[in-house]
């Protein structure tokens, strides 16, 4: 946990933003893998509960009574049976004290608090739940059916949490830097053990082991595949082949649960072919363009679109696209090659606060998502950048055979896409380069002291020496 003052100050600011009512922040419970006593490990606390209260134990709920300036940490103390198997833990009272919360109470008190609030017709604020046990708990407490809970969640609370968690404190930035140090070790491990004849699963396992050794866990399930065109290609038992590209997208999570998220694409045999270099250099330049133009006041949507224009221009040089660049991008033809957004917020969640609703996190009243256009509908971050934001910069180019076949059969964007030449790239795979960047007062900077190799010569040199 951070200092007691951190949590006291955060809750005080939250009360100012929400103004009235009762705020209930649900911590997570244990999640069984295949039977009740065999839970997923390690336990992962809810991020917003962590942000405002701090304890990492399961079965806790934080209550903030805004009107009466009163706070409680609610949860049941463990019994002797738990102590025998898992050891002693702090009491709920002690955990509350460490977070600067004056009162604690057993879980049964939460029903009393909710009943009294409903009788008095006071607003009860809660965030959109994402675990079904929490949904059942809300149903029992408030009588709101799980199917109605996301729409019943407090917009005032969502906006307040997004406002606070979007701008990172210095101690949070330092924690993300620690996560990036873990991510660096994960990625150079992947590059070291990748070679023809080993399986994707083996490399993925080595990468995950680094996260477990240096931090709490992976920040998301590791993506490692020769099929880089599959956005979330988890490691399979496929054997790595010389001449193919391997895409590794992974990150670490610190003991305080701050995340890193990087992607590198590299040749299995350590040497790029000329065709691979041609595509790779486009992604490399798109990645570096985002670094040059991202700064406070700039919409990340505009950064994304500038990247799309550069990508289109360069693909035209290779004969894969054609026609007017502005018209092609406006029509969404570039999404054949880049079907996702340039990046997303990052912090305690690798897609930071995504569970609160992307329209609140990555967009605002000024910048709204385009949910109708393929590719643009996957843009997670479009709002104006502010100092203290942490976002990912992750352009990619992918050759997805099923998408090529579907668009060609439908005659989509035939004025902008050279389908004849595109057919010859169906066996290519995909390339993505991703880094985490902090928006500073006058621009942005990489997070993480050590740079994972991504310029082609650096990649080849590293792989040849390691």
C-alpha positions in Angstrom: 0.0 0.0 0.0 0.9 3.6 -0.4 0.9 6.0 2.6 -2.2 6.4 4.7 -2.4 10.0 3.5 -2.7 8.9 -0.1 -6.0 7.0 0.5 -7.4 9.7 2.9 -6.7 12.4 0.3 -8.2 10.3 -2.6 -11.4 9.6 -0.7 -11.7 13.3 0.3 -11.4 14.3 -3.4 -13.9 11.6 -4.4 -16.4 13.0 -1.9 -16.0 16.5 -3.4 -16.6 15.2 -6.9 -19.6 13.0 -6.1 -21.1 15.6 -3.8 -23.8 13.5 -2.1 -25.1 10.1 -1.3 -23.4 6.9 -0.3 -20.6 5.3 -2.3 -20.1 1.6 -2.2 -16.8 0.2 -3.7 -16.9 -3.6 -3.9 -13.6 -5.5 -3.4 -13.3 -8.8 -5.2 -13.9 -12.3 -3.7 -11.9 -15.4 -4.3 -12.6 -16.9 -7.8 -12.6 -20.7 -7.9 -10.8 -22.3 -10.9 -12.6 -25.7 -10.8 -13.8 -26.2 -7.2 -14.3 -23.9 -4.2 -11.0 -24.5 -2.5 -8.9 -24.2 -5.6 -9.0 -20.6 -6.5 -7.2 -18.7 -9.3 -3.8 -17.5 -8.0 -2.8 -14.9 -7.2 -5.8 -13.2 -5.8 -6.5 -9.9 -7.7 -8.3 -7.1 -5.9 -10.6 -4.7 -7.7 -8.6 -1.8 -9.0 -10.9 1.0 -7.9 -11.2 -0.5 -4.4 -7.4 -0.7 -4.3 -7.1 2.9 -5.4 -9.3 4.3 -2.6 -8.8 1.8 0.2 -5.7 -0.3 -0.5 -6.2 -3.7 1.2 -5.5 -6.7 -1.0 -7.6 -9.3 1.0 -10.7 -10.8 -0.5 -14.3 -10.2 0.9 -14.0 -6.5 1.6 -16.3 -3.6 0.7 -15.5 0.1 1.2 -18.3 2.5 2.1 -18.1 6.3 1.9 -21.1 8.3 3.3 -20.6 11.6 1.5 -23.4 13.5 3.3 -22.2 12.6 6.8 -18.4 12.5 6.0 -18.2 9.0 7.3 -16.1 6.0 5.9 -16.2 2.3 6.8 -14.2 -0.8 5.7 -16.6 -3.7 5.8 -15.6 -7.4 5.9 -15.5 -10.5 8.2 -12.4 -11.4 10.1 -11.0 -14.8 9.2 -11.4 -17.7 11.6 -9.1 -20.3 13.0 -9.7 -22.8 10.1 -8.5 -20.2 7.6 -5.5 -19.4 9.8 -4.5 -23.1 9.9 -4.4 -23.3 6.1 -3.3 -19.8 5.1 -1.7 -18.2 8.1 -2.7 -15.1 10.1 -3.8 -11.9 8.4 -4.5 -8.4 9.7 -8.0 -7.8 11.2 -10.4 -5.7 9.2 -10.0 -3.0 11.9 -6.2 -3.0 11.4 -6.6 -2.8 7.6 -9.0 0.1 7.9 -6.6 1.9 10.2 -3.8 1.6 7.7 -6.0 3.2 5.0 -7.0 6.0 7.4 -10.5 4.7 7.8 -11.8 5.2 11.3 -14.6 2.6 11.4 -14.9 -1.1 10.4 -17.8 -3.5 10.5 -18.8 -7.1 9.7 -20.3 -7.8 6.3 -23.9 -8.1 7.7 -23.7 -4.3 8.5 -23.7 -3.5 4.7 -27.3 -4.7 4.4 -28.3 -2.4 7.3 -26.5 0.6 5.6 -28.2 0.0 2.3 -31.7 -0.6 3.8 -31.4 2.7 5.8 -30.2 4.6 2.7 -33.1 3.3 0.6 -35.6 4.1 3.3 -34.3 7.7 3.4 -34.3 7.8 -0.5 -30.6 8.6 -0.6 -28.6 7.9 -3.7 -26.4 4.8 -3.5 -23.5 5.0 -5.9 -21.8 1.9 -7.3 -19.5 1.2 -10.2 -20.5 -1.3 -13.1 -19.9 -4.8 -11.7 -18.0 -7.3 -13.8 -18.0 -10.4 -11.5 -21.1 -12.4 -11.1 -20.7 -12.9 -7.4 -20.7 -9.1 -7.0 -23.8 -8.8 -9.2 -25.6 -11.3 -6.9 -24.4 -9.3 -3.9 -25.8 -6.0 -5.4 -29.1 -7.9 -6.2 -29.4 -9.0 -2.5 -28.5 -5.5 -1.2 -30.4 -3.2 -3.6 -32.8 -5.5 -5.4 -31.4 -4.5 -8.8 -31.4 -7.5 -11.2 -27.9 -8.3 -12.6 -29.1 -7.6 -16.2 -29.9 -4.0 -15.1 -26.9 -3.2 -13.0 -24.6 -1.7 -15.6 -27.2 0.9 -16.6 -28.0 1.5 -12.9 -24.4 2.2 -12.0 -23.7 5.7 -11.0 -22.5 8.0 -13.9 -21.4 10.6 -11.3 -19.2 8.0 -9.6 -17.8 6.7 -12.9 -16.9 10.2 -14.1 -15.3 11.0 -10.7 -13.2 7.8 -10.7 -12.1 8.3 -14.3 -11.1 11.9 -13.6 -9.0 10.9 -10.7 -7.4 7.7 -12.0 -6.6 9.1 -15.5 -4.0 11.5 -14.2 -1.2 9.6 -12.5 0.4 10.7 -9.3 4.2 10.6 -9.2 4.2 7.5 -7.0 2.0 5.8 -9.5 4.3 6.7 -12.4 7.2 5.2 -10.4 5.2 2.1 -9.9 4.5 1.8 -13.6 8.2 2.3 -14.3 8.7 -0.8 -12.0 6.2 -2.7 -14.1 8.0 -1.7 -17.2 11.3 -3.0 -15.8 9.5 -6.4 -15.3 8.1 -6.1 -18.9 11.7 -5.5 -20.2 12.9 -8.7 -18.6 9.9 -10.6 -20.0 10.5 -9.4 -23.6 14.2 -10.0 -23.7 13.6 -13.4 -22.3 11.2 -14.1 -25.2 13.8 -12.9 -27.7 16.5 -15.0 -26.1 14.6 -18.3 -26.0 12.8 -17.9 -29.4 14.5 -20.2 -32.0 13.3 -22.7 -34.6 12.1 -25.9 -33.1 10.8 -24.7 -29.8 7.1 -24.3 -29.2 5.1 -21.1 -28.7 3.9 -22.6 -25.4 7.5 -22.9 -24.2 8.3 -19.3 -24.9 5.1 -18.1 -23.4 5.7 -20.1 -20.2 9.2 -18.6 -19.8 7.8 -15.1 -20.2 5.0 -15.7 -17.6 7.6 -17.1 -15.2 9.5 -13.8 -15.3 6.3 -11.9 -14.3 5.6 -14.3 -11.5 9.2 -14.1 -10.3 9.6 -10.3 -10.2 6.0 -9.1 -9.5 2.5 -10.1 -8.7 1.5 -11.6 -12.0 1.2 -10.9 -15.7 -0.8 -7.8 -16.5 -2.9 -9.8 -19.0 -2.7 -13.2 -20.6 0.5 -13.3 -22.7 0.2 -13.2 -26.4 2.9 -15.1 -28.3 2.4 -16.5 -31.7 3.8 -16.9 -35.2 0.3 -15.9 -36.3 0.7 -12.2 -35.5 -2.4 -11.4 -37.6 -4.5 -12.8 -34.7 -4.9 -9.9 -32.3 -5.0 -12.1 -29.2 -3.0 -15.1 -30.3 -2.2 -17.0 -27.1 0.7 -19.5 -27.1 -0.1 -22.8 -28.7 1.9 -26.0 -29.1 2.9 -25.0 -32.6 6.6 -25.3 -33.3 8.4 -22.1 -34.3 9.6 -22.1 -37.9 12.6 -20.4 -39.4 11.5 -17.6 -41.8 8.4 -16.8 -39.7 7.9 -13.7 -37.5 6.9 -14.1 -33.8 4.8 -11.5 -32.1 5.1 -11.1 -28.4 2.6 -8.9 -26.5 3.0 -9.1 -22.7 3.4 -7.1 -19.6 4.1 -7.4 -15.9 2.1 -6.2 -12.9 3.8 -5.0 -9.7 3.0 -6.0 -6.2 1.0 -2.8 -6.0 -0.9 -3.9 -9.1 0.4 -1.3 -11.7 0.9 -2.6 -15.2 3.1 -2.5 -18.2 2.2 -3.5 -21.8 4.7 -3.8 -24.7 4.7 -5.6 -28.0 7.6 -6.7 -30.1 7.7 -8.6 -33.4 10.9 -10.4 -34.3 12.1 -13.1 -36.7 12.2 -16.6 -35.3 15.7 -17.2 -36.8 17.0 -13.8 -35.8 17.1 -12.3 -39.3 14.4 -10.3 -41.1 13.7 -11.0 -44.8 13.5 -8.0 -47.1 9.7 -8.4 -47.4 9.4 -8.4 -43.6 11.6 -5.4 -43.3 9.4 -3.5 -45.8 6.4 -3.9 -43.6 8.2 -3.6 -40.3 9.7 -0.3 -41.2 6.2 1.1 -41.8 5.1 0.1 -38.4 8.3 1.4 -36.9 7.8 4.8 -38.4 4.1 4.9 -37.3 5.2 4.1 -33.8 7.8 6.8 -33.8 5.3 9.4 -35.3 3.0 8.9 -32.4 5.9 9.6 -30.0 6.7 12.9 -31.9 3.2 14.4 -31.9 1.6 13.2 -28.7 1.4 16.0 -26.1 -1.1 17.8 -23.9 -4.1 19.3 -25.8 -3.8 16.9 -28.8 -6.6 14.5 -29.3 -5.4 10.9 -29.4 -8.0 10.3 -32.1 -6.0 12.8 -34.3 -2.7 11.0 -33.5 -4.4 7.8 -34.5 -5.6 9.3 -37.8 -2.2 10.7 -38.6 -0.7 7.3 -38.1 -3.3 5.8 -40.4 -2.4 8.4 -43.1 1.3 7.6 -42.9 0.6 3.9 -43.0 -1.6 4.3 -46.1 1.0 6.4 -47.9 3.7 3.8 -47.2 1.4 0.9 -48.2 0.7 2.7 -51.5 4.5 2.8 -52.1 4.5 -1.0 -51.8 1.5 -1.3 -54.2 -0.8 -2.7 -51.5 -3.0 0.4 -51.4 -3.8 3.0 -54.0 -6.0 6.1 -54.6 -6.3 9.3 -52.5 -5.0 8.8 -49.0 -7.5 11.1 -47.3 -10.4 9.4 -49.1 -9.0 5.9 -48.2 -8.7 6.7 -44.5 -12.0 8.5 -44.4 -13.7 5.4 -45.9 -11.8 3.1 -43.4 -9.9 1.2 -46.1 -6.8 1.2 -44.0 -8.5 -0.9 -41.4 -7.9 -3.9 -43.6 -4.3 -3.6 -42.2 -5.0 -1.8 -38.8 -8.3 -3.0 -37.4 -7.7 -1.6 -33.9 -7.0 1.7 -32.3 -3.6 3.2 -31.7 -3.7 2.7 -28.0 -5.4 2.8 -24.6 -5.1 4.3 -21.2 -2.9 2.2 -18.8 -2.4 2.1 -15.1 -3.7 -0.3 -12.5 -5.6 -2.1 -15.3 -3.7 -2.8 -18.5 -6.7 -1.3 -20.3 -7.1 1.2 -17.5 -10.7 1.5 -16.1 -12.1 -0.3 -19.2 -14.7 -1.9 -17.0 -16.2 1.5 -16.3 -17.1 2.0 -19.9 -14.8 3.1 -22.7 -17.0 6.1 -23.6 -16.1 7.6 -20.2 -12.5 6.5 -20.1 -11.2 7.0 -23.6 -13.7 9.7 -24.8 -15.5 12.7 -23.4 -18.3 15.1 -24.3 -16.0 16.6 -27.0 -14.7 13.4 -28.6 -17.1 10.5 -29.2 -16.4 7.0 -30.5 -17.3 6.1 -34.0 -19.0 2.7 -33.4 -20.2 2.3 -37.0 -16.9 2.1 -38.9 -14.8 -1.1 -38.8 -11.5 -0.4 -37.2 -12.4 3.0 -35.8 -15.0 1.2 -33.6 -12.1 -0.5 -31.8 -10.4 2.8 -30.9 -10.2 2.8 -27.1 -8.6 6.2 -26.7 -9.6 9.4 -28.6 -9.9 12.2 -26.0 -7.4 15.1 -25.6 -4.2 14.1 -23.9 -3.4 15.7 -20.5 -0.2 15.8 -18.5 0.0 12.7 -16.4 -1.9 10.4 -18.7 -0.3 7.1 -19.4 -1.2 5.6 -22.8 0.0 2.9 -25.1 1.4 3.6 -28.6 0.8 0.4 -30.6 0.4 0.6 -34.3 0.4 -2.6 -36.3 0.0 -4.1 -39.8 -1.8 -7.4 -40.1 -2.6 -9.7 -43.1 -5.7 -11.6 -42.0 -6.7 -14.1 -44.7 -10.4 -14.4 -43.7 -10.8 -10.6 -43.7 -9.0 -10.3 -47.1 -11.4 -13.0 -48.5 -14.5 -11.3 -47.1 -13.7 -7.8 -48.2 -12.7 -9.0 -51.6 -15.9 -11.0 -52.1 -18.0 -8.0 -51.1 -16.0 -5.7 -53.3 -15.2 -3.4 -50.3 -12.7 -0.5 -50.9 -11.6 -1.9 -54.2 -10.6 1.6 -55.3 -8.1 1.7 -52.4 -6.9 -1.9 -51.9 -4.9 -3.9 -54.4 -6.4 -7.3 -53.8 -4.2 -9.1 -56.3 -1.0 -8.1 -54.6 -2.6 -8.6 -51.1 -3.2 -12.2 -52.0 0.5 -12.8 -52.0 0.7 -11.6 -48.3 -1.8 -14.1 -46.8 1.1 -16.1 -45.3 2.8 -13.1 -43.8 1.2 -12.8 -40.4 1.3 -9.5 -38.6 3.6 -6.9 -37.0 2.9 -4.7 -33.9 5.2 -2.5 -32.0 4.0 -1.2 -28.6 5.3 1.0 -25.9 3.9 2.8 -22.8 4.3 6.5 -22.8 3.7 9.2 -20.2 2.3 12.6 -21.4 4.6 15.3 -20.0 4.1 19.1 -19.9 5.4 19.6 -23.4 5.3 16.2 -25.1 5.7 12.6 -24.0 8.3 10.1 -23.0 8.8 6.3 -22.9 8.2 4.6 -19.6 10.8 2.2 -18.4 14.5 2.9 -18.1 15.6 0.1 -20.4 14.4 0.1 -24.0 13.3 -3.2 -25.4 15.0 -3.4 -28.8 12.6 -2.5 -31.7 14.7 -0.9 -34.4 15.5 -3.8 -36.9 19.2 -3.7 -36.5 19.0 -3.6 -32.7 16.6 -6.6 -32.8 18.9 -8.6 -35.0 22.0 -7.6 -33.0 20.4 -8.6 -29.7 19.2 -11.9 -31.0 22.5 -12.8 -32.6 24.4 -12.1 -29.3 21.9 -13.7 -26.9 
